[in-house]
Amino acid sequence: MKNVFANIVTASFVFAMTTGPLHAQTRSWWTQWFGGGSTPSRPTPVAVPEIDASSGLLAVAAVLAVLAFVWERRRRQSV
């Protein structure tokens, strides 16, 4: 029972943390039903640079290099 309760609390916490930005950008159910507050202004879209395939592959290669480095260090420490 204790484990089930801990899982429910953890899932609720993760849900709240992942949906927080959504709730910050939209009107909440409280203000829609009971009024109060003004409609938040929508920010104007801003152009951002796209990531092309070569940049993506370089990022994946960097992550794999770090993982290989950590794996090798752990392998040498265990010997």
Stockholm file with secondary structure:
# STOCKHOLM 1.0

chainA/1-79         MKNVFANIVTASFVFAMTTGPLHAQTRSWWTQWFGGGSTPSRPTPVAVPEIDASSGLLAVAAVLAVLAFVWERRRRQSV
#=GR chainA/1-79 SS CHHHHHHHHHHHHHHHHHHHHHHHHSCCHHHHHHCCSCCCCCCCCCCCCCCCHHHHHHHHHHHHHHHHHHHHHHHHHHC
#=GC SS_cons        CHHHHHHHHHHHHHHHHHHHHHHHHSCCHHHHHHCCSCCCCCCCCCCCCCCCHHHHHHHHHHHHHHHHHHHHHHHHHHC
//
